[in-house]
Amino acid sequence: MLYDHPLQMDLTARIKEANDQGKPPLDIHVLPRDKHWHKLLHSLIAELKRR
């Protein structure tokens, strides 16, 4: 799945900052989900449904 739709972002700094503040690294209010994210989510769901 992730090989078909690799995440194209460096989230190292965001993850560290979120961890330091005790917040989620990808807050929906700060970082809206784009089409790529939705495509990845649907791929993950489809893969899990096959199991």
Legacy VTK file of the C-alpha trace (Angstrom):
# vtk DataFile Version 3.0
C-alpha trace
ASCII
DATASET POLYDATA
POINTS 51 float
0.000 0.000 0.000
2.531 2.575 1.089
4.736 1.551 -1.813
1.914 2.403 -4.228
1.245 5.776 -2.586
4.361 6.911 -0.682
4.050 9.869 1.654
5.860 12.766 0.030
6.547 14.921 3.072
9.340 15.231 5.612
7.472 15.279 8.906
10.482 14.967 11.217
10.278 18.509 12.618
6.470 18.439 12.860
6.496 15.126 14.727
9.127 16.366 17.189
7.228 19.618 17.812
3.937 17.764 18.278
5.584 15.317 20.666
7.081 18.174 22.705
3.645 19.844 22.926
1.660 16.645 23.468
-0.411 17.246 20.331
-1.149 15.109 17.272
1.484 15.596 14.531
-1.050 16.007 11.746
-3.755 18.177 13.273
-6.597 18.449 10.748
-7.067 22.143 11.562
-3.434 22.950 10.739
-2.768 20.469 7.937
-5.857 19.655 5.858
-5.853 16.266 4.143
-5.145 16.420 0.406
-6.169 14.047 -2.407
-3.019 11.969 -1.920
-3.867 11.416 1.748
-7.423 10.357 0.884
-6.134 7.978 -1.797
-3.764 6.392 0.719
-6.537 6.085 3.312
-8.840 4.370 0.818
-6.022 1.984 -0.174
-5.421 1.084 3.474
-9.129 0.469 4.056
-9.400 -1.688 0.923
-6.381 -3.749 1.996
-7.826 -4.301 5.478
-11.226 -5.324 4.083
-9.551 -8.111 2.083
-8.247 -9.758 5.248
LINES 1 52
51 0 1 2 3 4 5 6 7 8 9 10 11 12 13 14 15 16 17 18 19 20 21 22 23 24 25 26 27 28 29 30 31 32 33 34 35 36 37 38 39 40 41 42 43 44 45 46 47 48 49 50
